[in-house]
Amino acid sequence: MTSDKVQIPKIEYAKSKNNGLKKFYCSIIMSTLGWFIPKIACRRSGVIDELKYFPDKSFFTFGVLSNGPSVTFQKVGDKVKKIKKADSSQTILSVYLKSIEAAWLMFTFQESTCQSEANGRLAISGELPYACAFIRFMNKVEILLLPKFIAKKAVKNWVRVK
Amino acid sequence: MNSIKINPAGTIMCGRGMLNQLGYEMSLMGVTNPCVVYEDKYYKKAKKASSFIHFEDEQLPLSKAALNDSDCLILAGSKKMKANFSDEKRFTIWILLSEEELDDFNNTGTNIIVIDSMFIKKSARLKNFIENFALSVSDGLVKVPKKLSIPDSFIFACRTSVIAGDDTLKQLPDVIKALSKDLRRPMVLSKGIVARTLVGPVVDSLEGLNCTVFDKIPPDSNSTVVNEISRLFKQNGCDLIVAIGGGSVLDTAKGVLLALANEDDDLLSMAGSNVLEAFSTPFIAVPTTSGTGSEVTNVAVITDDERQRKCLYLSNNLQADYAILDSKLTASLPSHITAMTAMDALSHSIEAFTCLGKNPVSDMFALKAIELIRDNLISSVNEPENLQLRYNLAIASMFAGQAFSNSMVGMVHTIGHSVGAVCHAAHGCCMAVLLPPALEYNYRKISKELEQLLPYIAGEDVAAKTLPEKRAHETIEYIRTMNKKLQELTNGRHPTNLSEIKDREGESLVKKSDFITIAETSIGDASIVYNPVELDVCDILEILEQNY
């Protein structure tokens, strides 16, 4: 005998894992980059040279999805400024890590930026020559920022930055 | 005559952090309302797995039965449960929650398979699962190597159904019906001799359908022609793209997909990697050369006419819905074109096997492609009308395409793209010339992979007779020998160095004076990221000088 009664599936909702500690750590790294890039790294010709093809007054963003920390810069002459809000019409590049876990792997230097892209963890909006320049730029920033034994894990080839 | 039909592999996401990334991938696939369906025995694990899926900041509903209003079912359960949903029309994702589910894999059309290291660790069982996955999505053709290395994480995706064989183009009407019975107005794209000889019979075979034909595609896909086709597409109410031709025709078709999804004419606003959402227009690719693998790849290169720049678009959503490989279509290719396009496919497979994005599934596709090229290229140049050899090369090209679409390519393409762009040299020629020196440049990082390649490229006998420490070098030398052999067979038209890449008048296309421009253009090529060894302008200049 079949029943006419329609079974309504019992539904419950999965509570999203907060990843609080990882988010906090990634926020600190992002803030450090936000300070270190304009104040220290971009004073080196070897670093700022990587952005020579970025148009003057253009913006670029590096961040973590979804709603993770992010930092936006503007290239002004041969300097880079950290800014709060970008003019979207002048944003030439946005590089986002697809999840906080992807950011954790990169920021704990378990995966280099290149390996992260090769593993499909980055979402890049903008022309890819700019993205290549950004990746080289970040490699040099990491070489300057990190002790050599850690930086060697984060880049393909450790070289002294001019 | 062989023939195969391969169903789409879907996507396999394996390793660390894959559940966290699933939400983003779902958004790109146009999912709006997912639900998690679980089995009692996996309730706790299903709940845990769901908590790691961040989908547009919404809490995911969990239920023992599929919810009617959901457009995506995330199956958190056993393979038996997955099999129960094999006829499901909605988007389905299967999350493996226990190692026992790895055994006896049977691919039943799930769109995404997620194997997160939180639940499944690296093991012989996982290796076995990956082997079975690759075999099942290649009609049993791929080559399983003795040593299969599994990285910490990887993603492999192929959404294209493939039909290959002799006279398979005749199946086009059935393929269109299989996509949707509502499709009525295909737009057929082609150019040159294909347009003059092939498009007429194809259009005739599509009786009852209202075809629009566009056959003025330039050698390099550009934004002007893409926007023109997209306007024509909308104007004529077309509902499907059928692209018949080589790389430029297939790239133009992908560009039209982009333009149709874009509100304005500015394709540049969609440039990037992993950011394009799924397209609503179906796309059938019919390649007429065996080399680019574009029929299954996730890449499109379109020149932006306004800014005079080549723009690269990378997205799994650019893969065709169907690829029809008909060996008859390549039978009339001249021998030097057969040689260079096959060397292009060889460079795809070798770079896929040796660059940063390499993964076990793409490795298996790459190895089979290498073996097919080894066994069929020289004979195909000697016997151009042998359809069996053409068929094998078409399969090799398609497998190489699947391999590099997932692993990406490295410095052979980094420099080769720029030589092509600056000097207007044929892509395949650049690949043939640059492959051996690029492998030498990367040698210190890829010697183990090169050693592994020897039996596939030169044969088991040669590998067995070569000392292990010499195998990597022998692999590179074997490619050089192949180039020399092809040069003899094509009366000198196949190049072995850059100065031998010539135009129809016999003038050298690559000039030493172009080297600086080539090197500076190269460092902006996206493939540089995936090369295992860092590369700068000086390194590129040195390679160009040494191989002129």
Contacts between the chains, C-beta under 8 A, distances in Angstrom:
chain1	res1	chain2	res2	distance
A	7	B	65	7.2
A	9	B	63	4.1
A	9	B	64	5.9
A	9	B	65	3.9
A	9	B	66	7.8
A	9	B	67	6.4
A	10	B	63	6.5
A	10	B	64	6.7
A	11	B	35	8.0
A	11	B	61	4.9
A	11	B	62	6.9
A	11	B	63	4.9
A	11	B	67	7.2
A	12	B	61	7.4
A	12	B	62	5.2
A	12	B	63	7.9
A	13	B	59	4.1
A	13	B	60	6.9
A	13	B	61	5.8
A	13	B	62	7.0
A	14	B	36	6.7
A	14	B	47	6.0
A	14	B	50	3.4
A	14	B	51	5.1
A	14	B	53	7.6
A	14	B	59	6.0
A	14	B	60	4.7
A	14	B	61	7.9
A	14	B	62	5.6
A	15	B	51	5.8
A	15	B	59	6.6
A	16	B	51	5.9
A	16	B	54	6.1
A	16	B	57	7.9
A	16	B	59	6.3
A	17	B	51	4.3
A	17	B	52	5.3
A	53	B	524	7.4
A	65	B	24	6.0
A	66	B	23	7.3
A	66	B	24	7.5
A	66	B	54	5.8
A	66	B	56	7.2
A	66	B	57	6.5
A	67	B	57	6.8
A	98	B	20	7.9
A	98	B	21	4.9
A	98	B	24	4.4
A	98	B	274	7.5
A	99	B	17	6.1
A	99	B	20	3.7
A	99	B	21	4.8
A	99	B	23	7.6
A	99	B	24	6.6
A	99	B	54	6.8
A	100	B	20	6.6
A	101	B	16	7.1
A	101	B	17	3.4
A	101	B	20	3.9
A	101	B	21	7.2
A	102	B	17	5.7
A	102	B	20	7.2
A	102	B	21	6.6
A	104	B	17	7.7
A	105	B	16	6.6
A	105	B	17	6.4
A	114	B	356	5.9
A	114	B	529	5.1
A	114	B	530	7.1
A	115	B	356	5.8
A	117	B	273	7.4
A	117	B	529	5.5
A	117	B	530	7.6
A	118	B	355	7.5
A	118	B	356	4.0
A	118	B	357	3.7
A	118	B	407	7.7
A	118	B	408	6.6
A	118	B	529	7.2
A	118	B	530	5.3
A	119	B	15	7.8
A	119	B	151	7.8
A	119	B	153	5.3
A	119	B	154	6.5
A	119	B	155	7.2
A	119	B	357	7.1
A	120	B	21	7.9
A	120	B	154	7.9
A	120	B	155	4.3
A	120	B	274	6.7
A	120	B	357	8.0
A	121	B	17	7.4
A	121	B	21	6.9
A	122	B	273	6.8
A	122	B	274	6.8
A	123	B	24	7.0
A	123	B	272	7.6
A	123	B	273	7.1
A	123	B	274	4.6
A	123	B	275	5.2
A	124	B	272	4.7
A	124	B	273	4.3
A	124	B	274	6.8
A	124	B	275	6.9
A	125	B	271	7.8
A	125	B	272	4.3
A	125	B	275	4.9
A	126	B	271	6.4
A	126	B	272	5.6
A	127	B	268	7.0
A	127	B	271	5.1
A	127	B	272	7.8
A	127	B	309	7.2
A	127	B	311	6.2
A	127	B	312	7.9
A	128	B	271	7.0
A	128	B	272	7.1
A	128	B	273	6.7
A	128	B	311	7.8
A	128	B	312	4.8
A	128	B	314	7.6
A	128	B	524	7.6
A	128	B	525	7.8
A	128	B	526	3.9
A	129	B	524	3.1
A	129	B	525	7.3
A	129	B	526	7.7
A	131	B	272	7.6
A	131	B	273	7.2
A	131	B	526	6.9
A	131	B	529	7.8
A	132	B	523	6.7
A	132	B	524	5.5
A	132	B	525	7.1
A	132	B	526	6.2
A	132	B	528	5.7
A	132	B	529	6.2
A	133	B	524	6.9
A	135	B	529	5.9
A	136	B	523	7.8
A	155	B	534	7.8
A	156	B	532	7.3
A	156	B	533	6.6
A	156	B	534	4.4
A	157	B	533	7.2
A	157	B	534	3.7
